[in-house]
Amino acid sequence: MWLFYSPDIKPDMELPQEEAGHCIRVLRMKEGDRICLTDGKGCFYDAVISAVSGKRCMVHIENTKEQAPLWNGRIHIAVAPTKLMERNEWFVEKAVEIGVDEITFLKTDHSEREVIKPERIEKIAVSAMKQSQKATLPVLNGMVPFRSFIEKDFKGDKFIAHCEPGNKMNLRDKVVPGRDTLVLIGPEGDFSPAEIDMALKAGFVPVSLGPSRLRTETAALVAVHIMNLAGQCE
């Protein structure tokens, strides 16, 4: 059954314009057809199309069901965005498909990009959520200065993946199943020595993602996958 998104669900409601267009113009669905909606807050809604008029599509909600957790523990990835927006969008799409709770973009000393457009990122995240049949939209945070971010309180395990030499365990050996986990991923030029020092003093534990030198978006996705696998529900 096709999955549609509306942040505000009511017993009788009109689909958002973009969702309505996909429903009636692309899929050519009509009155009486059944669809499924999600509010991005953890619930699915079985619905029937009650009326179609021009570009408008009305639906009636028949049943509500909460999606069971797909993983234990909260997964938060904080990454310095790449210069090419396409690579950031690819990361968001794949991270949401795999499963993540929160994505933060970091402004670091070596950042290649200063601005992230939240509307575009949310659109991609919504599409990935629907494609992967999830009912929860991750929290998406725009650019946050590195220093102010690491000073925020976080109830869980905190890691920083950097390229400087040193004795670092692999992230897969440090993640504790079911615990809230936050991983920092730097830009192509890596975190600056000052940033690494600040993170360590703030309680972040240095980790490795393996012997290969990874692009920023690849490293971030590997970290998400490791955290997700560790917390997956049976």
C-alpha positions in Angstrom: 0.0 0.0 0.0 1.3 3.5 -0.9 2.6 5.5 2.0 2.0 9.3 2.2 3.2 11.9 4.7 1.3 14.6 6.6 2.6 16.1 9.8 -0.9 16.9 10.9 -3.4 14.0 10.9 -7.1 14.5 11.4 -10.0 12.1 11.1 -11.1 13.8 7.9 -8.4 15.8 6.1 -6.9 17.0 2.9 -3.6 15.6 1.8 -0.8 18.2 1.5 -0.5 19.6 -2.0 2.6 17.7 -3.1 1.3 14.4 -1.6 -2.1 15.0 -3.3 -0.5 15.6 -6.6 1.5 12.3 -6.4 -1.6 10.5 -5.3 -4.1 11.6 -8.0 -1.9 12.7 -10.9 1.0 10.3 -10.8 -0.7 7.2 -9.3 -4.1 8.1 -10.6 -5.8 7.0 -7.5 -9.5 7.8 -7.0 -12.3 8.0 -4.5 -12.6 4.7 -2.6 -9.0 3.7 -3.0 -7.1 2.9 0.2 -3.8 4.4 1.2 -1.6 4.6 4.3 -0.3 7.8 5.9 2.3 8.6 8.5 2.7 11.7 10.6 6.5 11.2 11.0 5.9 10.8 14.7 5.8 7.1 15.0 2.3 6.2 13.7 0.8 4.8 10.5 -2.8 5.6 9.6 -5.0 3.4 7.3 -7.2 5.7 5.2 -9.6 5.8 2.3 -9.8 8.5 -0.3 -13.2 10.2 0.3 -13.1 12.8 -2.4 -11.0 14.0 -5.4 -11.5 17.5 -6.9 -9.0 19.0 -9.3 -5.7 19.0 -7.5 -7.3 18.3 -4.1 -7.6 15.0 -2.3 -9.6 14.3 0.8 -9.1 11.2 3.0 -10.8 9.6 5.9 -8.7 7.9 8.6 -10.0 4.5 9.5 -7.4 3.1 11.8 -4.3 4.1 13.7 -1.3 1.9 14.5 2.0 2.7 16.2 5.1 1.3 14.6 7.1 -0.9 16.9 10.7 0.3 17.5 13.1 -0.9 14.9 16.2 -0.4 17.0 17.0 0.3 20.7 18.8 3.4 21.8 18.9 6.8 20.2 21.2 7.3 17.1 22.6 10.8 16.6 25.1 11.6 13.9 26.8 15.0 13.7 28.7 15.7 10.5 30.4 18.6 8.8 28.7 18.9 5.4 30.6 18.5 2.2 31.0 21.2 -0.4 28.8 19.4 -2.9 25.2 19.5 -1.7 24.4 16.3 -3.7 26.7 14.3 -1.4 25.0 15.7 1.7 21.6 14.8 0.3 22.8 11.3 -0.6 24.0 10.8 3.0 20.7 12.0 4.5 18.7 9.7 2.1 20.7 6.6 2.9 21.0 7.3 6.7 17.2 7.7 7.0 16.7 4.5 5.0 19.0 2.6 7.3 17.6 4.2 10.5 18.7 7.3 12.4 17.0 9.4 15.1 18.8 12.7 14.6 21.2 14.4 12.1 23.1 17.6 12.9 25.3 19.5 10.5 28.4 21.0 12.1 30.3 24.2 11.2 33.9 23.4 11.9 37.3 25.0 11.3 37.8 23.2 8.0 34.1 23.2 6.9 33.7 23.4 3.1 30.1 24.6 3.4 28.5 27.4 5.5 24.8 26.9 4.7 22.4 24.0 4.7 18.9 24.5 3.4 16.6 22.7 5.8 13.6 22.6 3.4 15.5 20.5 0.8 17.0 18.2 3.5 13.6 17.6 5.0 12.1 16.8 1.7 14.7 14.1 1.0 14.4 12.7 4.5 10.6 12.5 4.1 11.0 10.7 0.8 13.5 8.2 2.4 11.2 7.6 5.4 8.3 6.7 3.1 10.4 4.6 0.8 11.8 2.6 3.7 8.4 2.2 5.3 9.2 4.0 8.5 6.8 6.1 10.6 9.3 8.4 12.3 11.0 11.3 10.7 14.5 12.0 12.2 15.2 15.3 13.9 17.1 17.4 11.3 19.3 20.2 12.6 20.9 22.9 10.4 24.4 24.2 10.8 25.5 24.3 14.4 28.9 25.7 15.5 31.2 22.9 16.7 32.1 24.4 20.0 28.5 25.1 21.1 27.4 21.6 19.9 30.0 19.7 21.9 29.2 21.7 25.0 25.5 20.6 25.0 24.5 17.9 27.5 24.1 14.4 26.0 22.9 11.5 28.0 24.7 8.6 26.3 28.0 7.6 24.7 29.9 10.2 22.7 32.5 9.5 20.1 34.6 11.4 17.6 36.0 9.8 14.5 39.1 11.7 13.4 42.1 10.9 11.3 44.9 11.9 13.7 47.2 9.1 14.8 46.6 7.5 18.2 45.3 4.5 19.9 41.7 4.3 18.8 39.3 1.3 19.0 36.9 0.6 16.2 33.5 2.1 16.7 31.9 -1.3 16.3 33.7 -2.4 19.4 32.7 0.6 21.5 29.0 0.9 20.7 26.9 -0.6 23.5 23.6 -2.1 22.2 20.6 -0.1 23.3 22.4 2.9 24.6 22.0 6.4 23.2 25.0 7.1 20.9 26.4 10.2 19.3 29.2 10.2 16.7 31.0 13.2 15.3 32.3 13.1 11.7 34.6 15.8 10.4 35.0 17.5 7.0 37.3 16.4 4.2 40.2 18.2 5.9 39.3 16.5 9.2 38.7 18.3 12.5 41.4 20.7 13.5 43.7 19.7 16.4 42.0 22.3 18.6 38.6 20.8 17.9 39.8 17.3 18.6 41.2 18.6 21.9 38.0 20.3 22.8 35.9 17.2 22.0 38.2 15.0 24.2 37.9 17.4 27.1 34.1 17.4 26.6 34.0 13.6 27.1 34.1 12.4 23.5 36.0 9.1 23.0 38.1 8.9 19.8 37.2 6.0 17.5 38.2 4.5 14.2 35.9 3.4 11.4 38.4 1.0 9.9 41.7 1.2 8.0 40.4 2.9 4.8 40.3 6.7 4.5 36.7 7.5 3.8 34.9 10.5 2.3 32.9 12.5 4.8 29.5 11.2 3.7 30.7 7.6 3.5 32.2 7.8 7.0 29.0 9.3 8.4 26.9 6.5 6.8 29.3 3.8 8.1 28.9 5.2 11.6 25.1 5.3 11.3 25.1 1.7 10.1 27.3 0.5 12.9 25.0 2.2 15.5 21.9 0.9 13.9 23.1 -2.7 13.6 24.1 -2.6 17.3 20.7 -1.5 18.4 18.4 -3.5 16.0 15.5 -5.2 17.6 15.1 -8.9 17.1 
